[in-house]
């Protein structure tokens, strides 16, 4: 996979998260502030790798903790910490992991789209974007600015737009081949000059377990 700064600053997300993904970007927020903006409590934010988050999401509640490769199940303090934060014993509906890049906070979800309804709160200090693709291939982009939701649309389908059209709100038009979500990630690369290293997103990032939203 080519992840050069000019060629693939964000687009790789659609390949690396090839079943479903949500990518969130908020100007002026820290990772912890982003997580709090979408309902996480500070005391429940824990560092997790992508691999650990994935294991927690796909396990069955009845599975033994020894099945979790990332966890020493005999470490009672760590088990208690994960349990108190909502990652155990039942799998969360989704896990939101957040980091920082170029003056923005970003977040990644493997399956759900918890952050979308919070677009206004995520844009309190500037622009915010939520790019989501579900397991059926449906994609959606939400955009907020200075504390207000501006538009929500499916890239390439102008008739599936709520509020201001994407072309008017952002200058974004997708009328060519390829997936609309990839086209919008490319648009963000060009507009904001963002390069997000793949390796950074695989490592430990502040994470919150979400239990009040459904998987798609």
N, C-alpha and C positions, 0 to 999 in steps of 0.2 A: 504494500500500500504506500503510495507516495504521500508524504505528509509535509512537503516543503512549504515554507512560509507563503510564497506567492501562489502555489497551486492548490493547496488543500488545507487551509487554515481552520475550517470548521466542517467541511463537507464529509470528512472521514466519519463523522458521527453516524450518518445514515448507513454506512457500511459496517461499522463496529457494533452498532445496535440494530442488527438487521431484522429482528422480529418486530420490535416496537421501541419507541424512545420518546422522551420529552426533553428538549433543551431549552433552558430558561436563561435569559440574560438581563441584568438590571444594572443600570448606570448608578454609580455613587454608593452602592451598598457593599458591605462586607459579607462574606459567606454566612456568618452567624446572623447578621441582620436579615439576609434573604430568608433563611430558614424560619426566623421568628415572624417575618412578614406573612408566611404561609401557615402559621399556626403552631410552630414547634416551640416548646418550652426550652429555655437555655439549659436547664439541668438535664434535659433528655437528649441533648446533642452529643453524639459520640463519633470518634473517628473510625471510618470503615473504608476498606478497599472495595473496589467494584466486585471482586470475587467474593468477599465476605457478604456483601449486600445481596448478591445473587443467591448464594447458598441459603441465606435467611429467608428470602422471598419464596423459593421453590420447595422448601422442606414442608413436610406434613407435621402437624402439631404433635402427633404420636411418635414421630421419629426420635431415636435416642440422640442426645447431644453429641455423642461420640461420632455421629455421622457427619458432623460439621468439621471439615478439614482445617478451617482457619482458627478454630477454637480449641483450647485445652479444656475439655469438659470437666476436669477435676479442679480447675481454678475457680473456686467458689465465689471469689470476689468479682471476677470478670463475668461469670454467669449471672450473678445478682445485678451487676451494672447493666447488662443487656436486658435483663428482665424488667428492671425498674424503668428503663427507657422505652419499653414497648416492643423490642425486637424479638423477645421470647416471652412465653413459650409458643404462642400462636404466631404464625408468619404474618407480618404486616400486610396491608393491602398494597402499599408501595413504600419505597424508601427513596427519599430525596437526599442526594449528596451534593454539596456545594463547594465551590472554590472561587478563586479570584483570577482575573485576567484583564490587563489594560484598563484599570480604573473601574472595572465592573465586577459584580458577582455573577457567577454562572451556576446553574444546577443541572443535574442529569438524573433522569428516572429511567429505569430499565423497562417498565411495563406501563405504569399508570400515567395520568396527567393531572396531578394534584394542583400544580401551580397555576394552571390556566385561569380559574375563577378569581385569582388574587392579582390579576394584572394591574389593577388600579394601585393597590398597595405597593406592588413591586416597582412602580414607576414614580414613587414619591420624589425622587431626586433626579429625575431625568427620563430617559427612554427605557422601556422594558419590552421584551419580546419573549413569547413562548411558542416554540415550534414543536408540534406533536405529530407523530405518525403511529397509528394503531396497527394491530396484527393483521387487519384486513386491508391495509394499504391506504386507508383514509388519512389525509393530512390536514392540519389546521394550524393557522398562525394567529396569535393574539398580540395586539400591540397597545401599549399604554404610554402616556406622556404626562408628566407632572401631576400624578395622582388621579388621572382619569383614563378610563378605557376608551381608546380611539377607534379601533376596528378589529374585527375577527373575520377571517376569510380562509377559504380553501385555495391554495395557490393554483392559478390557472383556470379557476371556475368563478368568473365574476358574478354569476347569479347566486352564488353561495357566500354572500358577504353580509355581515351585520354592521350597520353604521356606515362610516366613511369608506369608500372604495380604496383598495390598497394602492392603486396608481395615484390617487389624489393624496392619500395620507403619507405615503412613503416613496412614491416614484417607482414602485415595484410593479413590473409586468412580466408575467411568465406565459408565453404563447408558443414556446418551442418544444422540442422533444425532451424527455427525461422527467424525473419525478419533481413535483412542485416543491416539496420540502427541501430537496437538495438545491434547487434553484434559489430558494430563499436563504439557505445557509450561505450560498455563494454570494448573494446580495449583501448579507451581513458582513462577510469577509471584506468585500470591496468598500462598503459604506463606512465601517468602523475600523478597518485595518486590523482585525483581530486574528491572531494565530494562537490556537489552543493546543498545546502538546498532548498527544494521545497518552504518552506514558504518565503524565501528571494526573490525568483523570483516572488511571487505573490504580494509582497509589491511594494511601489513606486521605480521605477528605472528611470534613465535618458532615455528619449524616443525621437524619431524623426519620423515625418510623412513623408512618401515617396509617391510621386504622379507620378513617372515616370517609374513604373514597373507594369506588369500585374499580377493578381492573377492566381494561377493554380487550 
